[in-house]
Amino acid sequence: MAAAAAACSPPRRRMGALLLVVLLALSAGVPRGGAAGLGLKVPFSPRDVLPMLPRQVAWPVMNTLHSAVDLLPSFVAAVAPGAPSPAAWSGACFAQNEAALELTAGDRNGTDVGGAVLRLKTSSAQSWTCMDLYVFATPYRITWDYYFAAREHTLEIKSWEEEAELEYVKQHGISVFLMPSGMLGTLVSLIDVLPLFSNTAWGQHYNLAFLEKHMGASFEKRSQPWVANIRKEDIQSGDFLALSKIRGRWGGFETLEKWVTGAFAGHTSVCLKDEKGDLWVAESGYENEKGICCKATLGEEVIAIVPWDEWWAMALKDDSNPQIALLPLHPDVRARFNESAAWDYARSMAGKPYGYHNMIFSWIDTIGDNYPPPLDANLVMAVMSMWTRLQPVYAANMWNEALNKRLGTEGLDLQGIIMETERRGMSFDQLLTIPEQDEWVYSDGKSTTCVAFILAMYKEAGIFDPISESIQVTEFTIRDAYMLKIFENDEARLPSWCNTESDKLPFCQILGEYRMELPEYNTIEPYAKMNENCPSLPPTYKRPSHC
């Protein structure tokens, strides 16, 4: 195929490709520091062309030139305002670099948050064509720039996101990471996602357009009313709630989650009725903004059981414009649903933190067939590395413990995990694919995401019998859950208030201006080792049977 492709290429492109191969071959014999030791400036290094190569080419080349640890972003400095001297370091291209941060006054929306100017001076390039690529980060923002020329460069931050970011920078500075140069194309592509998080009509439009373009979603306006006239008497224990938010912080996050997993919903909850017939909603991911839930910390996302009326009132006031569907269980499934066991499980988990430990691992099942371009395992590793520097406690919570579980180790940090993985002859992307185990207990207890919490309840309630012990629910995405063949399949049995005549669906949409889609809803019978090795590539997210 490669020879055929080269033969079909236009002559100019063939010559360019040939020249590139020749330059790589000639320069590969001279290491970056070798000529410098002889007092020579190397005119060309194979690393210098990486930013011009497609991501699919750049990463394999870098993998031949580096070990996995070398591909991590390298923390080089924390640049803080008022420092007695500039931060200094040596880069991959420029041997001498200095940076200083100057705060600037400002008045955004009547506040004095202000901004800053970072001045970065580069000198002593190690070749004529090299470049250094940097990411500048705080816990509130990530931006980047790259430098070819030896001179003073400026990076302007027009305004801090909030007072807390300014205070963080005063205390800790802006973290500067030196990146592998082949990641330039990846970073450029990722800039496209930033507008998704805007809590505006424009942000909502961008989310819908993104999902239409990358997932083939369609957003048909529903007829009024957009809010169902719900009779709580018709909702039963075990009924599943699928939510899709389309604007703001959570809307943007859910859009990206949908894109990488293939799910057409971004959050889930489950209904429970008590012995008095009162209706409750249990969920993992309840935002404990008032500090009144489950003895949890103020602002923490936790597992909670809240009255239906309270949950529904919050949904109606949610400015992320949620679309919500109720998926009733099939009568045969409901007949074997042990309501008492479900309540026992929910109560035993109430107040525990959301399942950040295993959040990404339900998505990653394969070496390369779960990463929509420009994502790949290298980029996942890079983001992990940066976040470990910025928020070490959160990093340990989100992946370090889970990766240690996969290795059977304890207490290794990310670099230690990568080194141990290489020592065992594994690649980092292989490590990510090892299935999560439901019985794993983390430092803060068992870890369940929104959908894993519900499916673990189903497991305890007997829905997956007799194969319960062969199913790891922490391997399920939201898409995997709503594809399970356990829901009502007869529209005649759905409540009369469920859908309007013009908006007939196989489930009940109870809120939202757009008609919800759940492709392949209610189609797959549960089976042993379900969803442990499934690809999920857009736009079709084709899934082989029994993966």
C-alpha positions in Angstrom: 0.0 0.0 0.0 2.8 2.4 0.8 4.5 1.8 -2.5 1.3 2.2 -4.4 0.5 5.4 -2.6 3.9 6.8 -3.4 3.6 5.9 -7.0 0.3 7.7 -7.3 1.5 10.8 -5.6 2.1 14.0 -7.7 5.8 14.3 -8.6 6.4 17.3 -6.4 5.0 15.5 -3.4 7.2 12.4 -4.2 10.3 14.6 -4.4 9.4 16.3 -1.1 8.8 12.9 0.6 12.1 11.6 -0.9 14.0 14.7 0.3 12.5 14.3 3.8 13.6 10.6 4.0 17.1 11.5 2.8 17.4 14.3 5.4 16.2 12.0 8.2 18.6 9.3 7.2 21.6 11.7 6.9 20.9 13.5 10.2 19.9 10.4 12.2 23.6 9.6 12.6 24.4 12.9 14.4 22.7 13.1 17.8 21.5 16.5 19.0 24.3 17.0 21.4 27.1 15.3 19.4 27.9 18.1 17.0 27.5 20.6 19.8 30.3 18.9 21.6 32.5 19.6 18.6 31.6 23.3 18.5 29.4 22.9 15.5 25.8 24.0 15.0 23.8 21.2 13.4 21.8 22.6 10.4 19.1 20.0 10.7 17.8 17.4 13.1 15.1 14.7 12.5 13.1 16.2 15.4 12.9 19.5 13.6 10.5 18.3 10.9 8.1 16.6 13.3 5.8 19.6 13.5 5.4 19.5 9.7 4.4 15.8 9.7 0.9 14.4 10.2 0.2 13.2 13.7 0.1 9.6 12.4 3.7 10.0 11.1 5.1 12.2 13.9 4.3 10.0 16.8 5.8 6.8 15.3 9.0 8.8 14.4 9.2 10.2 18.0 8.7 6.7 19.4 11.8 5.5 17.5 13.8 8.5 18.8 12.6 8.4 22.4 11.5 6.1 25.2 8.0 6.5 26.5 9.1 8.6 29.5 10.9 11.0 27.1 7.6 11.6 25.3 6.0 13.1 28.5 5.7 16.9 28.7 8.7 18.1 30.7 8.1 20.6 33.4 10.8 23.2 33.1 9.7 26.2 35.3 7.0 27.9 37.4 7.0 31.6 36.5 5.6 33.7 39.3 5.2 37.4 39.5 7.6 39.4 41.6 10.3 36.7 41.5 13.8 38.0 42.4 15.2 36.7 39.1 13.8 35.2 35.9 13.0 31.5 35.7 15.7 29.8 33.6 16.0 26.4 31.8 17.4 24.6 28.8 15.0 23.6 26.1 15.2 20.9 23.4 16.0 23.6 20.7 17.1 26.7 22.6 19.8 26.0 25.2 19.2 29.2 27.1 15.7 30.4 28.1 14.5 32.9 30.6 10.9 33.9 31.6 9.4 36.5 33.8 5.7 37.3 34.6 4.3 40.8 35.0 0.8 41.3 36.3 -1.4 43.8 34.5 -4.3 45.9 35.9 -7.7 45.3 34.5 -11.4 45.8 35.0 -13.5 43.0 33.7 -17.2 43.2 34.5 -16.6 45.7 37.2 -13.9 43.7 39.0 -10.1 44.3 39.3 -9.0 40.7 38.3 -6.6 41.9 35.7 -4.2 39.8 33.6 -0.5 39.3 32.9 2.2 39.3 30.3 4.7 36.5 30.3 8.0 37.5 28.7 10.1 34.6 27.4 13.6 35.0 26.0 15.1 32.3 23.9 18.8 32.0 22.7 21.5 29.6 21.6 19.6 27.4 19.2 21.1 24.0 18.6 20.1 23.9 14.9 18.9 26.3 12.3 15.5 24.7 11.9 14.6 23.6 15.4 11.8 24.8 17.5 10.5 24.5 21.1 6.9 23.9 21.8 5.5 25.0 25.2 2.3 24.6 27.2 1.6 27.3 29.8 -0.9 26.1 32.4 -2.7 26.8 35.6 -5.6 24.7 37.0 -7.9 27.2 35.3 -6.4 27.3 31.8 -4.1 25.7 29.3 -2.5 27.6 26.4 0.5 27.0 24.2 3.0 28.6 21.9 6.0 27.6 19.9 9.2 29.4 19.1 11.5 29.2 16.1 13.5 32.5 16.6 16.1 33.5 19.2 14.6 36.6 20.7 12.1 37.8 23.4 8.6 36.5 23.0 5.5 37.6 24.8 2.4 35.7 25.9 -0.5 37.9 27.0 -3.2 36.8 29.4 -5.8 39.4 29.0 -7.8 38.4 32.1 -7.7 35.8 34.8 -10.7 33.5 34.8 -11.5 34.5 38.4 -9.9 35.8 41.5 -8.9 32.3 42.6 -6.7 31.9 39.5 -4.9 35.1 40.2 -4.2 34.0 43.8 -3.0 30.6 42.6 -0.6 32.3 40.2 0.7 34.7 42.9 1.5 31.7 45.1 2.6 29.0 42.6 3.2 30.8 39.3 2.3 29.6 35.8 3.6 26.1 35.0 5.7 25.8 31.9 5.9 22.5 30.1 8.3 21.7 27.2 6.4 19.5 24.8 7.5 16.9 22.2 7.4 19.0 19.0 5.4 16.4 17.0 2.4 17.3 19.2 1.9 20.7 17.5 -0.7 19.4 15.0 -2.5 17.6 17.9 -2.7 20.8 19.9 -3.9 22.8 16.9 -6.7 20.4 16.4 -7.7 20.4 20.0 -8.1 24.2 20.0 -11.4 23.6 18.1 -13.1 22.2 21.2 -12.6 25.3 23.4 -15.9 27.1 22.4 -17.9 24.0 23.6 -17.7 25.2 27.2 -19.3 28.6 26.6 -22.6 28.9 28.6 -24.2 30.9 25.8 -26.5 30.4 22.8 -23.4 30.5 20.7 -21.8 27.7 22.9 -24.9 25.6 22.6 -24.9 26.0 18.8 -21.2 25.0 18.8 -22.0 21.8 20.8 -24.8 20.8 18.5 -22.7 21.5 15.4 -19.8 19.5 16.9 -22.0 16.5 17.6 -23.7 16.7 14.2 -20.3 16.8 12.4 -18.4 14.3 14.4 -21.1 11.8 15.5 -23.8 12.2 12.8 -26.3 13.4 15.5 -29.5 15.2 14.4 -31.2 17.7 16.6 -34.9 17.8 15.6 -37.0 20.4 17.5 -39.7 18.8 19.5 -43.3 20.0 19.5 -44.4 21.8 22.7 -44.7 21.1 25.6 -41.0 20.4 26.2 -41.7 19.4 29.8 -43.7 16.2 30.4 -46.7 16.2 32.7 -45.3 13.4 34.8 -47.4 11.1 37.0 -44.9 9.8 39.7 -47.2 6.8 40.2 -46.1 5.5 36.8 -42.4 5.6 37.6 -41.0 2.5 39.3 -37.8 1.4 41.0 -35.0 0.6 38.6 -36.2 2.9 35.8 -33.2 4.5 34.2 -32.8 8.2 33.5 -30.5 9.4 30.6 -29.5 13.0 30.5 -27.9 15.1 27.8 -26.6 18.6 28.5 -25.7 20.8 25.6 -24.2 24.1 26.9 -21.9 25.5 29.5 -19.2 23.7 31.5 -21.0 20.3 31.8 -22.4 20.6 28.3 -18.9 20.9 26.8 -17.6 18.1 29.0 -20.5 15.8 28.0 -20.0 16.7 24.3 -16.4 15.4 24.4 -17.5 12.4 26.5 -20.1 11.5 23.9 -17.6 12.0 21.0 -15.0 9.6 22.5 -17.5 6.9 23.8 -20.2 7.1 21.1 -22.9 7.7 23.8 -25.8 10.1 22.9 -26.3 10.9 26.5 -23.8 12.3 29.0 -25.1 11.5 32.5 -27.4 9.0 34.1 -29.5 8.5 37.3 -31.9 5.8 38.5 -35.3 5.9 40.2 -36.2 4.2 43.5 -39.5 4.0 45.4 -39.5 3.4 49.1 -41.9 1.4 51.2 -44.3 4.4 51.5 -44.4 4.8 47.7 -42.3 8.0 47.7 -40.2 8.4 44.6 -36.4 9.1 44.9 -33.5 9.6 42.5 -30.1 8.0 43.1 -27.1 9.1 41.2 -23.3 9.2 41.2 -22.3 12.8 40.3 -24.7 14.8 42.4 -23.3 18.3 42.9 -23.3 18.9 46.6 -23.4 22.7 46.2 -25.2 23.4 49.5 -23.2 21.0 51.6 -26.3 19.3 52.9 -26.0 15.9 51.2 -24.8 12.7 52.7 -22.3 14.4 55.1 -20.1 15.1 52.1 -17.8 18.1 51.6 -19.3 21.3 50.2 -19.0 21.4 46.4 -17.9 17.7 46.1 -19.5 15.4 43.5 -20.9 12.5 45.4 -23.3 9.6 45.3 -26.6 10.8 46.6 -30.3 9.7 47.0 -32.6 12.7 46.8 -36.4 13.1 46.6 -37.8 13.2 43.1 -39.3 16.6 43.5 -36.0 18.1 44.5 -34.1 16.4 41.7 -36.7 17.4 39.1 -36.8 21.0 40.3 -33.0 21.2 39.8 -33.3 19.7 36.3 -35.9 22.4 35.3 -33.6 25.2 36.6 -30.4 23.7 35.0 -28.9 26.3 32.7 -27.1 23.6 30.7 -30.4 23.0 28.8 -30.7 19.3 29.6 -32.6 16.8 27.5 -33.8 14.0 29.8 -35.3 10.5 28.9 -36.9 8.0 31.2 -36.2 4.4 30.2 -38.6 2.1 32.0 -37.5 -1.5 32.7 -39.2 -4.3 30.8 -41.9 -6.1 32.9 -39.9 -9.4 32.9 -36.8 -7.6 34.1 -38.8 -5.6 36.7 -40.2 -8.9 38.0 -36.7 -10.1 39.0 -35.5 -6.7 40.3 -34.9 -7.0 44.0 -36.0 -3.6 45.3 -34.8 -4.3 48.8 -31.3 -5.2 47.6 -31.2 -2.2 45.3 -32.0 0.1 48.3 -29.4 -1.6 50.4 -26.7 -1.0 47.8 -27.7 2.6 47.2 -27.6 3.4 50.9 -24.2 1.7 51.3 -22.8 3.9 48.6 -24.5 7.2 49.6 -22.0 9.9 50.4 -19.1 8.2 48.6 -17.2 10.3 46.0 -18.0 10.1 42.3 -16.0 7.4 40.5 -13.2 9.5 39.1 -10.7 6.6 39.7 -12.1 4.5 36.8 -13.8 7.2 34.7 -11.6 6.9 31.6 -11.1 3.2 31.8 -14.7 2.3 30.7 -13.9 4.1 27.5 -10.5 2.7 26.7 -10.7 -1.0 25.8 -8.4 -1.4 22.8 -4.9 -0.3 21.8 -6.0 2.1 19.1 -9.7 1.8 18.3 -11.1 4.0 21.1 -9.3 7.3 20.2 -11.0 9.6 17.8 -8.3 11.6 15.9 -6.4 13.6 17.1 -6.5 11.7 20.3 -4.2 8.7 21.1 -2.6 7.1 24.1 0.4 9.4 23.8 -1.8 12.5 24.2 -3.6 10.8 27.1 -0.2 10.2 28.8 0.8 13.8 28.1 -2.4 15.3 29.6 -1.9 13.0 32.6 1.6 14.2 33.1 0.6 17.9 32.9 -2.3 17.5 35.3 -0.1 15.5 37.7 2.2 18.6 38.0 -0.7 21.1 38.4 -3.0 19.0 40.6 -1.1 16.1 42.1 -3.9 15.1 44.5 -6.5 15.0 41.7 -4.1 13.2 39.4 -3.7 10.4 42.0 -7.4 10.3 42.3 -8.2 10.1 38.6 -5.6 7.6 37.3 -2.6 6.8 39.5 -4.4 4.5 41.8 -6.2 2.8 38.9 -3.0 2.3 37.0 -1.3 0.9 40.1 -4.2 -1.6 40.4 -3.5 -2.8 36.9 0.1 -3.4 37.7 -0.5 -4.9 41.1 1.7 -2.1 42.6 1.1 0.6 45.2 2.1 4.2 45.5 3.9 4.6 42.1 3.5 8.0 40.6 2.9 8.4 36.9 6.6 8.3 35.9 7.1 5.3 38.1 4.1 3.6 36.5 5.4 4.2 33.0 8.9 3.0 33.9 7.5 -0.2 35.6 5.3 -0.8 32.5 8.3 -0.6 30.2 10.3 -2.8 32.5 7.6 -5.5 32.1 7.8 -5.2 28.3 4.4 -3.5 28.0 3.4 -0.3 26.3 1.4 2.4 28.1 -1.5 1.9 25.7 -1.6 -1.8 26.6 -1.7 -0.9 30.3 -4.7 1.4 29.7 -6.7 -1.5 28.1 -6.5 -3.8 31.2 -10.2 -4.2 32.3 -11.4 -2.6 35.5 -12.6 -5.0 38.2 -15.7 -4.3 40.2 -14.2 -5.6 43.4 -11.3 -3.2 43.4 -11.4 -1.0 46.5 -9.7 2.4 46.3 -8.4 4.6 49.0 -11.9 6.2 49.4 -13.9 3.0 48.8 -15.4 1.4 45.7 -15.4 3.7 42.7 -18.4 4.1 40.4 -19.2 6.6 37.7 -22.8 7.6 37.1 -23.5 4.6 34.9 -21.4 2.1 36.8 -23.3 3.0 40.0 -26.7 2.2 38.3 -25.4 -1.1 36.8 -23.8 -2.1 40.0 -27.2 -1.6 41.7 -28.8 -3.7 38.9 -26.2 -6.4 39.5 -27.0 -6.4 43.3 -30.7 -6.5 42.5 -30.4 -9.6 40.3 -30.9 -8.2 36.8 -27.8 -9.8 35.4 -28.4 -13.2 37.1 -27.1 -15.9 36.4 -24.0 -14.2 34.8 -23.6 -11.4 37.3 -20.1 -12.5 38.4 -18.9 -12.5 34.8 -19.9 -8.9 34.2 -17.7 -5.9 35.2 -20.1 -3.0 35.2 -17.2 -0.5 35.6 -16.3 -1.4 32.0 -19.6 0.0 30.7 -20.1 3.4 29.1 -23.5 5.1 29.0 -23.9 3.9 25.5 -23.3 0.3 26.6 -25.9 0.7 29.3 -28.8 2.0 27.1 -28.0 -0.7 24.5 -28.8 -3.4 27.1 -31.9 -5.4 26.2 -33.6 -4.8 29.6 -35.9 -2.0 28.9 -39.6 -1.7 27.8 -40.0 -2.7 24.2 -43.8 -2.2 23.8 -44.7 1.5 23.3 -48.3 0.6 24.2 -47.2 0.0 27.8 -45.5 3.3 28.1 -47.3 5.9 30.2 -49.8 8.1 28.3 -47.9 11.3 29.2 -44.7 9.8 27.9 -44.5 11.3 24.4 -46.7 13.5 22.2 -48.2 12.1 19.0 -45.7 13.9 16.8 -42.7 12.9 18.9 -43.1 9.1 19.3 -40.0 7.4 20.8 -39.4 3.9 22.2 -38.8 5.5 25.6 -40.1 8.5 27.5 -38.5 11.9 26.8 -39.6 14.0 29.8 -37.6 17.2 29.2 -35.9 19.1 26.3 -36.4 21.1 23.2 -34.7 18.5 21.0 -35.7 15.0 20.2 -33.3 12.6 22.0 -31.5 9.9 20.0 -30.2 6.6 21.6 -28.9 4.6 18.6 -29.2 0.8 19.1 -31.3 1.3 22.2 -32.5 -1.9 24.0 -30.9 -4.3 21.5 -28.1 -6.4 23.2 -28.7 -9.2 25.6 -26.3 -9.2 28.5 -23.4 -11.7 28.2 -20.3 -12.7 30.1 -17.2 -10.3 29.9 -19.4 -7.8 28.2 -17.8 -4.6 26.9 -14.2 -5.5 27.9 -12.7 -5.2 24.4 -14.9 -3.0 22.3 -13.8 -0.4 19.8 -15.6 3.0 19.7 -14.5 5.0 16.7 -16.6 7.8 15.2 -18.7 8.4 13.3 -20.3 5.0 13.3 -19.0 3.5 16.5 -19.3 0.1 15.0 -19.3 -2.6 17.7 -18.6 -6.2 17.0 -20.8 -8.8 18.7 -19.7 -10.1 22.1 -16.7 -7.7 22.4 
